[in-house]
Amino acid sequence: MQDRDAAVPLLERLRKTYFSVRLVWADGGYAGRLVDWAAEKLQLTPDIVKRTDDTTGFVVLPRRWVVERTLSWLMRSRRLVRDYERLPAMHEAMVLWPMTILMSGRLAGRRRPAGLSRPTPRAR
């Protein structure tokens, strides 16, 4: 299933579960009919983050770094590096676990001990 096709039931579930969400950031691959459908049927405002055609090389796109940063936080959990789970509910639980640890640590005001931080790359 393409991501664009999976976005329809995902957005419907988002609307039912979190009715206060109004703005959704999406990649350029979601542009088109999905934006009109989400605005008309679900009263959501999809904001499509696109690259401009005149850019070359690596460019940090607005709001895209938030997704990449969150994925890197999740990949610190070794269980999520490979897809071991067969059921989507089990995978969802494996994602909620490290995010709960991360957020509860932030709420408690704890920082990672110095010995547990990732090593910094050496200059060559």
HELIX and SHEET records of a PDB file:
HELIX    1   1 ASP A    3  THR A   17  1                                  15    
HELIX    2   2 GLY A   28  TYR A   30  5                                   3    
HELIX    3   3 ARG A   33  LEU A   42  1                                  10    
HELIX    4   4 ARG A   64  MET A   75  1                                  12    
HELIX    5   5 ARG A   78  LEU A   80  5                                   3    
HELIX    6   6 PRO A   88  ALA A  108  1                                  21    
HELIX    7   7 ALA A  114  LEU A  116  5                                   3    
SHEET    1   A 2 LEU A  23  ASP A  27  0                                        
SHEET    2   A 2 THR A  45  VAL A  49  1                                        
END                                                                             
